[in-house]
């Protein structure tokens, strides 16, 4: 199974069995320049330079929010908590950059972790403090 297909399974599974809402983090690279010329099926760009789009390197594949009830000591308000899932195929592990990003997000109060299946993602997001 492709990681993209696994991401879709996780998004559906989380939406059905969790209070969290997840979005796919899209990133990419394109070329831009001063002038674009179309030549048949080709494109020629003058003074071309790469343009990276999306989120920083290491950002989780899926991100979103979940409602979080604040304790009575904190006025009883419900706030949105940032949540994330780093999607990995079975037996695959996150890179050092991905691990550092996840550690940073958790230290900031986010809930998330690495999931190899929809069931694992739901378990991570249904836990009170998330999982590393």
N, C-alpha and C positions, 0 to 999 in steps of 0.2 A: 504494500500500500504506500502511495506517495504521501509525503508529509502534508501537502496541501489537502488531501482527502481526509487525513487524520485531524487536521485543524477544523475542517467543516464538521466532522463527527463530534468533536469536542464542543464546538459552539452550539450545536443542536442539543447535545446532552446536558450541557450546563443550563441552557435556557429552559429545558424541561424539568430539571431536578435541582435547581439552585435559584437563589434570589439575585444572583449576579447577572449582569449583561456584559457580553464580551464583543469586541470588535477586532478585526484582523488588522495587524500593523503592516501596511504596504510600504515598501521601499523600492528604490530603483535608481538607475543611472541612465542619463540621456545626454545628448549633445546639443549645445546651443552656440550661436555665433551672431555675427553682424548681419549676414544675408544668407538666405536659403534659396537654392536653385533646384528646381525639379527637372530632372533629365530622364525622361521615360519613367522607368520604375525605380530610379535612383534619386537620391537627394545629395546635393553638394552644399556644404556649409563653409562660408568664408570666416576666417579667424575662429575656428571651432575650439571649444573648450568643454570639458565634461561638467555635467551638472548632476549632483547627487540630490535625490529627493527623499522625503520621508524622515524617519526617526534615526537616532544615533546608532552606531554599531553596537551590538549586544542587547538592544532593546527586545523585550519578549515578543513572541509571535502574536499572542492574543492579549488584549488589555481591555479594561472597562471599569465598572464600578458595581458596588452592592450597597444596599441600605445597611446602616449600622446604627443601632439604638445606643445612644449615649446614656450612661448611668444617671440616676437621680442627682448625684453630686454634680453632674455636668448639665443640669437644667432639663434633662429628659428630652433633648432634641434628637432627631434622626438626621444623620449626615451621610454623605456618600463616601465610601472607602474605595480607594484605588485598588484594583485587583489585576492580576496578570497570570498568564500561563505560558511557559516556555514549552513548546511542543517538540517532542523527540520521538523518533521511531524506536521500537523496542531495542534495547541494549545500547542505544546512543546516549551520550552524555553532553551537557552544555560545555561550551568553550570557556576559557578563563574569563574572557570579556563578558560573556553572558552571565556567568556566575557572579562576577563583580557587580554587574548591573542589578541582578536580582537581590544580592545582599544589600546594596544601597537602597533599593526600593523598600525592602522589608524594614530596614533601620528607620526609614521615613514614615512607617506606619502602614505600608501596603500589605496586602494579603496575596500570596501566590506561591508558585513553585514550578517544578518540572513535572509534566504529565506525559505518559506514554499511551494513554487511553482516555476516553470520555469519563469512565468510572473514576479514574485517578484524579482527573481535573475536578469533578464534582466533589470528591472527598476533600481535596485541598481547599476549595472555595467554601465549603460548608463548615470547615473547622473555624473555631473562634478567631484564632490568630494567624491562620494560614500555615503553610509548611515551607520549609527550606528545601 
